[in-house]
Amino acid sequence: MTDGAGLPALVVDVGRCMPGRGAWLHPDPRCFELAERRRAFPRALRHAGTLDAAAVEAYLAAP
């Protein structure tokens, strides 16, 4: 998926039905922070460059 500026972005697939590659993440903000620090998302998704993870961060922050 892409963000509003057309840059690659991560999305949350709650229903697990979207096509393409995916990456599993524990629903814990600490796991998200660790994955971001280790640059795990681009590696897991085989993407060169950065990915906008705002949607995932917002999903984890919601109650």
N, CA, C and O of each residue as an XYZ file, in Angstrom:
252
protein
N       0.848     -1.177      0.000
C       0.000      0.000      0.000
C       0.894      1.240      0.000
O       2.099      1.160      0.242
N       0.286      2.364     -0.272
C       1.015      3.625     -0.273
C       0.314      4.636      0.619
O      -0.885      4.531      0.879
N       1.076      5.612      1.081
C       0.480      6.668      1.896
C      -0.046      7.761      0.984
O      -0.081      7.577     -0.232
N      -0.450      8.882      1.532
C      -1.016      9.971      0.747
C      -0.052     10.573     -0.260
O      -0.470     11.131     -1.275
N       1.248     10.459      0.023
C       2.259     11.021     -0.873
C       2.737     10.009     -1.910
O       3.615     10.310     -2.718
N       2.160      8.812     -1.888
C       2.554      7.787     -2.847
C       3.749      6.958     -2.420
O       4.266      6.169     -3.211
N       4.203      7.124     -1.172
C       5.332      6.356     -0.659
C       4.841      5.040     -0.070
O       3.706      4.971      0.402
N       5.662      4.001     -0.084
C       5.253      2.704      0.471
C       4.919      2.816      1.960
O       5.624      3.480      2.721
N       3.838      2.159      2.356
C       3.400      2.229      3.742
C       2.921      0.856      4.210
O       2.432      0.051      3.417
N       3.068      0.605      5.498
C       2.564     -0.620      6.107
C       1.083     -0.441      6.437
O       0.652      0.658      6.784
N       0.317     -1.502      6.332
C      -1.087     -1.488      6.731
C      -1.345     -2.691      7.618
O      -0.632     -3.692      7.543
N      -2.350     -2.592      8.445
C      -2.738     -3.681      9.332
C      -3.817     -4.498      8.631
O      -4.835     -3.954      8.204
N      -3.594     -5.791      8.516
C      -4.551     -6.691      7.873
C      -5.171     -7.568      8.952
O      -4.754     -8.709      9.153
N      -6.165     -7.031      9.641
C      -6.804     -7.733     10.748
C      -7.464     -9.026     10.283
O      -7.416    -10.037     10.983
N      -8.075     -8.996      9.110
C      -8.762    -10.174      8.593
C      -7.855    -11.195      7.932
O      -8.305    -12.273      7.544
N      -6.576    -10.858      7.801
C      -5.579    -11.744      7.186
C      -6.003    -12.214      5.798
O      -5.882    -13.396      5.477
N      -6.497    -11.297      4.980
C      -6.979    -11.694      3.658
C      -6.386    -10.869      2.520
O      -6.751    -11.077      1.363
N      -5.486     -9.940      2.818
C      -4.903     -9.118      1.761
C      -3.856     -9.920      0.993
O      -3.168    -10.756      1.580
N      -3.729     -9.678     -0.303
C      -2.726    -10.402     -1.090
C      -1.323     -9.851     -0.838
O      -1.158     -8.729     -0.359
N      -0.339    -10.642     -1.162
C       1.051    -10.193     -1.061
C       1.740    -10.691      0.190
O       1.193    -11.486      0.954
N       2.942    -10.209      0.379
C       3.745    -10.602      1.542
C       3.184     -9.973      2.803
O       2.497     -8.953      2.752
N       3.481    -10.584      3.920
C       3.054    -10.057      5.200
C       4.142    -10.242      6.238
O       5.113    -10.963      6.007
N       3.986     -9.604      7.363
C       4.932     -9.721      8.469
C       4.123     -9.829      9.757
O       3.218     -9.030      9.995
N       4.446    -10.805     10.578
C       3.764    -10.982     11.854
C       4.390    -10.081     12.893
O       5.601     -9.859     12.896
N       3.544     -9.556     13.785
C       4.013     -8.688     14.859
C       3.126     -8.897     16.070
O       1.900     -8.897     15.954
N       3.739     -9.075     17.236
C       2.957     -9.177     18.470
C       2.228     -7.857     18.696
O       2.774     -6.798     18.389
N       1.019     -7.899     19.221
C       0.275     -6.652     19.464
C       0.783     -5.929     20.713
O       0.015     -5.640     21.630
N       2.053     -5.649     20.736
C       2.712     -5.012     21.877
C       3.556     -3.857     21.338
O       4.394     -4.069     20.462
N       3.353     -2.646     21.842
C       4.132     -1.506     21.351
C       5.643     -1.712     21.474
O       6.401     -1.189     20.657
N       6.088     -2.461     22.474
C       7.532     -2.702     22.623
C       8.068     -3.543     21.468
O       9.181     -3.307     20.997
N       7.291     -4.518     21.010
C       7.705     -5.330     19.859
C       7.768     -4.473     18.600
O       8.659     -4.644     17.768
N       6.821     -3.556     18.466
C       6.816     -2.647     17.319
C       8.070     -1.773     17.332
O       8.734     -1.621     16.306
N       8.392     -1.200     18.489
C       9.574     -0.347     18.607
C      10.842     -1.121     18.278
O      11.725     -0.603     17.593
N      10.940     -2.349     18.756
C      12.098     -3.179     18.479
C      12.200     -3.502     16.985
O      13.289     -3.456     16.412
N      11.090     -3.821     16.368
C      11.084     -4.116     14.927
C      11.502     -2.885     14.123
O      12.235     -3.008     13.142
N      11.052     -1.728     14.521
C      11.436     -0.494     13.837
C      12.933     -0.243     13.992
O      13.616      0.089     13.023
N      13.440     -0.400     15.212
C      14.864     -0.179     15.474
C      15.744     -1.123     14.659
O      16.793     -0.725     14.154
N      15.310     -2.362     14.539
C      16.093     -3.365     13.811
C      15.836     -3.355     12.302
O      16.424     -4.140     11.558
N      14.955     -2.462     11.862
C      14.570     -2.363     10.447
C      14.040     -3.706      9.933
O      14.385     -4.152      8.839
N      13.198     -4.329     10.748
C      12.688     -5.663     10.435
C      11.609     -5.650      9.355
O      11.497     -6.610      8.592
N      10.823     -4.598      9.274
C       9.729     -4.579      8.302
C      10.234     -4.604      6.855
O       9.784     -5.445      6.076
N      11.150     -3.712      6.470
C      11.636     -3.794      5.079
C      12.302     -5.141      4.766
O      12.179     -5.657      3.655
N      12.998     -5.694      5.740
C      13.659     -6.977      5.523
C      12.631     -8.094      5.362
O      12.755     -8.920      4.458
N      11.628     -8.127      6.219
C      10.599     -9.173      6.149
C       9.782     -9.072      4.870
O       9.360    -10.086      4.314
N       9.564     -7.858      4.409
C       8.742     -7.647      3.220
C       9.575     -7.547      1.940
O       9.043     -7.287      0.861
N      10.875     -7.754      2.075
C      11.803     -7.702      0.938
C      11.662     -6.394      0.164
O      11.496     -6.379     -1.055
N      11.734     -5.306      0.915
C      11.598     -3.970      0.323
C      12.862     -3.175      0.617
O      13.272     -3.058      1.772
N      13.471     -2.636     -0.411
C      14.642     -1.778     -0.232
C      14.157     -0.375      0.098
O      13.399      0.219     -0.668
N      14.584      0.147      1.214
C      14.181      1.494      1.600
C      13.310      1.473      2.839
O      13.141      0.436      3.481
N      12.765      2.621      3.163
C      11.954      2.757      4.359
C      10.470      2.577      4.036
O      10.036      2.732      2.895
N       9.716      2.250      5.071
C       8.260      2.094      4.959
C       7.597      2.953      6.021
O       8.079      3.027      7.151
N       6.508      3.593      5.672
C       5.745      4.386      6.634
C       4.957      3.427      7.524
O       4.114      2.676      7.034
N       5.227      3.452      8.819
C       4.590      2.529      9.752
C       3.568      3.237     10.648
O       3.206      2.701     11.695
N       3.102      4.410     10.267
C       2.171      5.181     11.090
C       0.867      4.429     11.345
O       0.327      4.498     12.449
N       0.353      3.717     10.350
C      -0.907      2.989     10.520
C      -0.765      1.865     11.544
O      -1.681      1.626     12.331
N       0.358      1.186     11.539
C       0.592      0.104     12.502
C       0.735      0.686     13.903
O       0.185      0.149     14.864
N       1.472      1.778     14.013
C       1.659      2.435     15.311
C       0.320      2.901     15.877
O       0.060      2.736     17.069
N      -0.531      3.482     15.031
C      -1.844      3.957     15.468
C      -2.713      2.772     15.902
O      -3.437      2.865     16.894
N      -2.646      1.674     15.172
C      -3.433      0.477     15.514
C      -3.025     -0.054     16.884
O      -3.885     -0.420     17.685
N      -1.736     -0.099     17.157
C      -1.253     -0.612     18.440
C      -1.567      0.333     19.598
O      -1.725     -0.110     20.736
N      -1.657      1.628     19.313
C      -1.939      2.621     20.353
C      -3.422      2.655     20.721
O      -3.776      3.095     21.815
N      -4.284      2.200     19.827
C      -5.725      2.217     20.108
C      -6.057      1.175     21.170
O      -5.442      0.110     21.212
N      -7.039      1.485     22.036
C      -7.393      0.524     23.094
C      -8.074     -0.722     22.589
O      -8.419     -1.601     23.379
